[in-house]
Each structure stands twice: as C-alpha cells, then as structure tokens.
Amino acid sequence: MKAWMGLTLAAALLGLAGCDKDRDERAETPKPPKAEKKKDAAKGASGWTSWRGPHQNGYCDEQGLPDRWDGTAEQSLWTLELPGRGTPVILGGRAYVWGYRGHGPDLREVLDCVDTKSGKVLWERTYPDFTSDTAYERYAIGSPAVDPETGNVYLLTTGGEFFALDASGREIWHQSHQDTFGRLTFPNGRTGAPVIDGDLVIVRGITSFWGNQGPARDRFYAFDKHTGAHVWACEPGVGPKDSSYSTIVLDWWNGRRVFYAGTGCGNVICGDARTGEALWRVQFSYGGVNSGIVRYKDLVIAIHDKENLDSSESGRMAAFRTPAALPEGARPAVLGKEAEAWRNDLSAFSSSPLLVGDRVYVTTMTGELASVDAGTGKIVWRKKLGNEQLHASPLYADGKLYVPMVSGEFFIVRPSDAGPEVLTAVKLEGSCLGSPAVYDGKVYLHTTKRLYCFGNKKGAPVAPAAAPAPAEQHAPVLQAVPSELLARPGEKIALRFRWSDGKPFDPAGGTWAGFIPPTAKVQAKLNGTFLSPTEFQAGPEQVPSAGMFKFTAADGKTTAFVRGRVLPYLPISEDFESFKLAAKDDAGEAFDYPPLPWIGARFKWEVRDLNGNKVLAKTLDNLLFQRAITYIGHPDMKNYTLQADVMTDGNRRWMSNVGVINQRYVVALIGNAQVLEVSSNHDLVKVSVPFKWQPSVWYTLKTRVDLAEDGSGTIRAKAWKKGDAEPAAWTIEVPHKVAHTHGSPGLFGFSPQAQKKVFMDNIVITKNE
C-alpha cells in the first residue's frame, strides 16, 4: 500500500482520467424529502461550514469542550456507521458527512445529512466511481462545503463530479469535471474541498483540457454558486509532478481578494479570487505540496515532505513574505529566495498546520506533534504521538488540541510553551485520516469505520465575529458568464455580464467578434454567432469546433472574453483524411494537431501519414503521456455504439494497449496480456477474455452499452482483424448491477515507458440499434 502512496504525477498519469455525468439516481436511497423550512437550515445560520472551520486554519472559538473521551459509544453522544476519510461540515442542526459503503462493483461514495442532536440520517445520496485509477478503496478523502447564506451543500466526488444540493438533498446543478474539463484522477483518490467566497464556489484539480489549457496543469476553477456557470480558471504553476489537494485559503492583500494554496508542481501560489489571475508563486519543492497553508501577519506558512530544491533532504516547513507590490512583467510573478522568511526541518505529507496566536501546531510524517514560533520558525517543542502521520490535521478549541493519527489513536492535548500535556490518549477502531470538526459544544471525528460525535449534549454555539472586509482597491474586471461555453449544433446559450466585484454590467451597445489568441497553434474558430450581447447560438453544421470570442463594450475600451466548444449530435465520424499535415516536428516530419475540441488530445496525439493513410498516432516524446485519455463527444451522450480501427507497434513480447471509452467504460486490447478488457475502475470493475492479436496489424474494435429498466446494464464489445467479416457474436459481455447511464465517447492509448506507438483510424459513433 505504501508504494501507491508515493506515486508522483508521472506514475499517476499512467492511470485513467474520467467520464461524465451519471449519479445513478435509481440507486440513491432514500429519496429526498420535499423542501423544508427548518430553522436549523435557515439562511445565515452559523456552523463549521468548511474543511478547516470559520478561520480556515483549524482554530475554533468554542468553549466548554471535553478534556477526556474514551472513544466508546457510551461516552459518545452518537455514532454513525459509515467509513470515511474526511471532515464533516455543520450548518445549524445538520452535519453533512462524506463517506463510502460497499466493496468491488457495489462500492459507492455516500453523502449523509445527519441530525446533530440524534445522529439520525435525514437523507442520503450515493455516487459511483468510474473510469478512474483510485486504489485500495481510497474514497471520501475530502470534505463537502455548506453555504451559510443559502444552506446549499457543495461536493466534489472522487470521480470528479461536482454537485450543488439544497438542504433537502435536491440537486440544484451538477457537472462532470472529467469529460467537461479533462480532470485527471489518481490512485490516492484525494479531492480536497470546495471553498465558497461570496457568490463563487471554487474547486481545484489537475486537468488536461483544450487549447491553451490543453497541457496537464494544476488548475483552480470558480463557478457561480447558484447556477454552476463557469466564471474563471486559474493556472498558477508549471508542469506538475504530483497531485495536490491543498484546499485554498482566502485573504485580502492590498485591497484585493486573493487565495493561497500549495500546488502539484511544488509551488506556494497566490491568485486573485475574483478574476482567477495568477499573481505570484514561489517554488517550494520538487514534488507536490498537499498540506494547506496558514497565514500569519505578512507570512504564508507551508510544509511538504518531498525533495527539497537546495538540499538532498526531503521535507521542510517554511514561511514566505507576501510582496508589498507585484513587480512588472508576466504573471504569475516568480518570487526568489529573498521571499523566504524562515525555514525548519519539519515535514508533513498532507497534514495541515494549525495557527493559534503566534504558534503553529503541526503533526509530522514521523508522528510528532510540534509547536513552532510563527514569526521565526523556531521549533518550541516536539511530542511523539505515533510512528507516522498521513492526512489528518489537528484542531484547536477551548485551550486544547484535538489530534487524530493515522493509526487510529486520538489525543486531546493541552499545549503551552513549557510543553504539551496529554489529557486523553485513546485507540479508536479504524484509521483517522480526516480532521475533526467542532460546533455547538460537539466534536466530530471520522474514522475508516464510523463517525463519532462527543461533547456537550446541550451545546452552546459560538459564531465568531466576522472581520470587516477592507475596501476593494483593485479595479474590477468585466466578466461574461459562463466564460466557457459547451453547445450542440443550433443550441442557444444565455450569458450575463458582471464586474469581478460582483456588480452587474449592462452590455447594451456592445458587440462580439471572433478572437484568435496570438499564441494559438491552431487558427480555429468557434462555429456560432451572438444573436445579442447576451445570447450565443451554435451553428447548425454537424462538425466539431472550438474557439474564442471577444466582447467590446459600447465605450470601445472595456472587453471580456469567452471560450467555447460545439460538439455534434450523433452520428459522429472521423477518418483524419481532411487534415493538412502542415506542421513539422523537430525531425522535420510533417504532422497536424488533433481536433481542437477534443479534451486531453493535445501533446498526446498527432495526425500522421502512415503508408499513405492519415491516422491518429500517439506521441512518445513525453513519459508523462505514456497513457492518454481523450474525450471526443458531449458529456451527456448515451446509448451509442462506438467503432474504431486500432493498431500498436511492438513485438510478440512487448506491445502497447489501445481502446475506446463508451459511457464511462474503457474497452481495450491489452497487448502484453493478449486480452480484450472492459474496465471502469480497475479495483472495482475489470473483466477480460483472451484475445490473440498481433503488432503492426490493424484491428476493428466495436462496443456498446445496453441498459435495463432496473438500472443494470451490459457492456458488450467485439474485436476482429480489419478487413475480415465482423463476428456475429460479441467477444465479451460484462454485466454491471448499477450501470453508468451517460458518458462522453473517448479514445484510450497506453505506450509503456513511451516505447511503442498506438494508432487509431476510422472512428464512427452511431445510435444503438
């Protein structure tokens, strides 16, 4: 298991990215009740509404909390039998608990809404994993967020689906980030937590999208929390070496609303929370920074456990000064060694620091609880609590630290500069991977066996006074929302305009025009037109297109931009013969770029000439892209048959893998194993049958998914040598009890160690007969 924990992005990119929009409502129980008008879900209620609490740093204002707890049900107010690895959030009298249930094909992530007084489940939603490489049941490593203004709940699943639910569990909006934004998944399953700021909800992940967002990068995305409309994307770093789920911390800087986080490329970054502009970054490590950061005066304090930039040792805690002003030049500004205020030798994988006054408390990789002077970085004391630590972060409340450890041991510690006093040390059932939460006199702690609630039954909720926001001094930017369009031929999309400070803008008199960025490698245009400043209509042609439009306001100066894609209805076909092969590689060989609207295609595939025939060829120049997942259709597609000609280089001992994606299922010829395989998640759904095939020989691969009324389905596939008669029978038929109902069609290629090429041609997608 530890071998998986150490996977970097180079290994993780060998895993699968994902598919679409399918939360399988048939399997959700119980059904949501009618909308309620309960006081505890009322607008403006207080609570522990986000992962690290109201101060974003694990500090709680509650008083009268227990010094001791023996971990038994008798000393608990209640327990909930639901495994989890994250942190519940609380609004008023409800806790929203993220966990998982089941094994193998029946495993599903679970969101429970629980009455905080009784522990009774008020409603439940369940979600499947799909087309991912999550291993060892590493699910629910994250947290929901609940909005104090509306009572709505926001959740990002391990499979990359983003949901907004109201207090009764009714879905408000939903997005599939795998085949909408090219979000990658990883064996560690970590997703982090959404963050709400005003009318925006912000999430992050490593994505491989389209156009200038085609390269794999750690990106942040902001959406309108009411509608889910895309507002901005932020790309603050460089090529990542690891995934990261360092949840963002919001703050103010020079009258500007900003956010801070660690990234998968080893940076500590600062971005504009209103616009998504990447402001500055400082390279902190060679690997990913997974822990959250804390703010102290003018310092940003972070910790990591990866290789250091300037020493052979691994791991470091350091503080960086926020710049008084940004230097002239490109953004993000890259800060150097002069930005570092202090450093020490503490290290942590993803356990996040906690700030109490001028002391930082952190649990390290080696199982120590440490106290650090926030101003100087001096280690005040260390206390050994276990042999190791992983994700869980400590919490401070009522003069005490509540400290869960990965071993399942839980401590209540009274800290002082003289040293820590351990008040409680108890071994719980399961591992503690999530951080505690506190509200209304109650402490919540999730293990891989159950959720515990203990503390003061009567409670005394404390709502910390909100610090007044400073006057915004940065000039607002005009934004067209949604800023990322996705349409089908003839479809209309309504837009609205806002300033980045949230104020509306009247676009009357303004005009839209096609726009091609000066850095674009493909001179493409989005097929459509604006009927008015606030209405876009895709063209009627059944061809894929992508591009940008620029809006110029009536004053002739104020501008805004949108990007977008138009994806055709069925049938869809591509034989690549219309491509021009006008580009040249470093060796002078001609090629063309893959279709611009395809997600995750750039740098992984190229159109090449192969024996006088134009085909799609997988690139081999980047080891990170030895596995390629590309989506070529709309995420809502379903009930289709997908056929393609496929081939791989190699020999009888070493071949690559090649296949297609149908409705969240990967159907692939596995070269070295000589099988035809159907999979969705390799730990949950993977079935294969023997199939002998040869390198440098074209084969035809055909697949469809058939659904039954009871929610089950069957994935069918067949393969045969190109030019031979199609077999009457399917080569493989795989039943799935709760089948995926939607999903973009896609392409799959895996060249181990980037050695043997994969080719595809004659892609045809039709409606199921």
Salt bridges, closest charged atoms under 4 A:
ASP22 OD2 - ARG664 NH1 3.34
ASP22 OD2 - HIS740 ND1 3.42
ASP24 OD1 - ARG26 NH2 3.61
ASP24 OD2 - ARG108 NH1 3.85
GLU25 OE2 - ARG23 NH2 2.49
GLU28 OE2 - ARG23 NE 3.92
GLU28 OE1 - ARG125 NE 3.98
GLU36 OE2 - ARG94 NH2 3.21
ASP40 OD1 - ARG94 NE 3.88
ASP61 OD2 - HIS55 NE2 2.67
ASP67 OD1 - LYS400 NZ 3.00
ASP67 OD2 - ARG414 NH2 3.50
GLU81 OE2 - ARG450 NE 2.76
GLU124 OE2 - ARG101 NH1 3.17
GLU137 OE2 - HIS103 ND1 2.76
ASP147 OD2 - LYS225 NZ 2.79
GLU149 OE1 - LYS225 NZ 2.49
GLU161 OE2 - HIS174 NE2 2.89
GLU161 OE2 - ARG664 NH2 2.84
ASP166 OD2 - ARG170 NE 3.06
GLU171 OE1 - ARG23 NE 2.59
ASP197 OD1 - ARG257 NH2 2.97
ASP197 OD2 - ARG274 NH1 3.34
ASP199 OD1 - ARG498 NH2 3.14
ASP218 OD2 - ARG204 NH2 2.74
ASP224 OD2 - ARG496 NH2 2.44
GLU235 OE2 - ARG217 NE 3.92
GLU235 OE1 - ARG219 NH2 2.82
ASP242 OD2 - LYS306 NZ 3.53
ASP251 OD2 - ARG295 NE 2.71
ASP272 OD2 - ARG256 NE 2.56
GLU277 OE1 - ARG256 NH2 2.59
ASP305 OD1 - LYS306 NZ 3.01
ASP310 OD1 - ARG316 NH2 3.03
ASP310 OD2 - ARG343 NH2 2.90
GLU340 OE2 - LYS337 NZ 3.94
GLU340 OE2 - ARG343 NE 2.71
ASP345 OD1 - ARG382 NH2 2.94
ASP358 OD1 - ARG359 NH1 3.47
GLU368 OE1 - ARG382 NH1 3.30
ASP373 OD2 - ARG359 NH1 3.22
ASP398 OD2 - LYS400 NZ 2.80
ASP417 OD2 - ARG359 NH2 2.95
GLU421 OE1 - ARG414 NE 3.96
GLU429 OE1 - ARG450 NH1 2.95
ASP440 OD2 - LYS442 NZ 3.54
GLU472 OE2 - ARG274 NH2 2.73
GLU484 OE1 - ARG563 NE 2.96
ASP585 OD2 - ARG608 NH1 3.06
GLU606 OE1 - ARG608 NH2 2.65
ASP636 OD1 - LYS21 NZ 3.61
ASP645 OD2 - LYS722 NZ 3.43
GLU677 OE2 - HIS682 NE2 3.66
ASP706 OD1 - ARG704 NH2 2.71
ASP706 OD2 - ARG716 NH1 2.57
GLU726 OE2 - LYS702 NZ 3.09
GLU726 OE2 - LYS718 NZ 3.04
GLU733 OE1 - ARG716 NE 2.74
